[in-house]
Amino acid sequence: MCILMKEDSLVLEHIKSGDSILMRYQKEDERYPTEYMETQIRHITKDTSGKFEGHVLIGLMLLKGEHTIPIPPDNHSGQSDSS
């Protein structure tokens, strides 16, 4: 799972690959309450394709919660972590 963030966002000064943070998730059906789940930042990758120019993709992995999703390590060339 990924989120898209502007590359000049102040948030990027406070996170790095490998960090674990508590994130709030909203289900599609608004009748269900939001859920907080421990989430690991897997990678922070600058877009090089131009499709999302001026943005970074932040890869996420749910660590705890109802739907823990294992994601294999990111070994794709051309991706770099922002530290």
Legacy VTK file of the C-alpha trace (Angstrom):
# vtk DataFile Version 3.0
C-alpha trace
ASCII
DATASET POLYDATA
POINTS 83 float
0.000 0.000 0.000
1.310 3.486 -0.816
0.398 7.072 -0.172
1.378 10.048 -2.301
2.894 13.137 -0.666
4.332 16.403 -1.980
8.127 16.217 -1.898
8.341 19.535 0.007
5.956 18.363 2.766
7.234 19.069 6.289
6.094 15.564 7.277
9.071 14.140 5.356
11.426 15.828 7.820
9.982 13.637 10.592
9.767 10.187 8.984
12.182 7.740 7.408
12.152 4.249 5.987
11.760 1.661 8.758
9.852 3.947 11.143
6.726 2.553 12.803
3.859 4.965 13.370
0.261 4.744 14.526
-1.980 5.668 11.590
-5.719 6.169 11.409
-7.611 4.224 8.719
-11.160 4.834 7.538
-13.152 1.974 6.049
-15.167 2.571 2.870
-18.396 2.072 4.769
-18.687 5.155 6.968
-20.891 3.241 9.412
-17.728 1.644 10.787
-15.467 3.696 13.055
-11.962 4.689 12.071
-9.279 2.274 13.173
-5.764 3.010 14.423
-3.135 0.511 13.280
0.610 0.290 13.727
2.133 0.919 10.309
5.719 0.664 9.094
7.178 2.976 6.470
8.769 0.580 3.950
10.193 3.110 1.489
10.077 6.747 0.471
10.577 6.921 -3.275
10.757 9.990 -5.506
8.714 9.635 -8.671
11.016 9.439 -11.697
8.356 8.701 -14.296
6.955 12.220 -14.290
3.432 10.975 -13.612
3.528 12.347 -10.060
6.128 15.069 -10.561
6.957 16.895 -7.339
5.737 14.004 -5.179
7.110 10.951 -3.381
5.475 7.558 -2.926
5.535 6.274 0.637
5.235 2.497 0.873
3.387 1.279 3.971
2.949 -2.074 5.699
0.342 -2.734 8.371
2.075 -4.303 11.375
-0.849 -4.822 13.735
-4.578 -4.786 13.312
-7.409 -6.806 11.890
-5.901 -6.950 8.397
-2.145 -7.414 8.680
-0.747 -7.561 5.154
2.800 -8.901 4.650
4.753 -7.092 1.943
8.085 -8.478 0.699
11.186 -6.252 0.934
11.461 -3.673 -1.824
14.394 -4.689 -4.052
13.494 -2.718 -7.187
16.336 -0.780 -8.773
15.966 2.950 -9.152
14.164 3.388 -5.836
15.858 5.249 -3.039
15.042 5.903 0.581
14.929 9.438 1.912
16.733 9.717 5.226
LINES 1 84
83 0 1 2 3 4 5 6 7 8 9 10 11 12 13 14 15 16 17 18 19 20 21 22 23 24 25 26 27 28 29 30 31 32 33 34 35 36 37 38 39 40 41 42 43 44 45 46 47 48 49 50 51 52 53 54 55 56 57 58 59 60 61 62 63 64 65 66 67 68 69 70 71 72 73 74 75 76 77 78 79 80 81 82
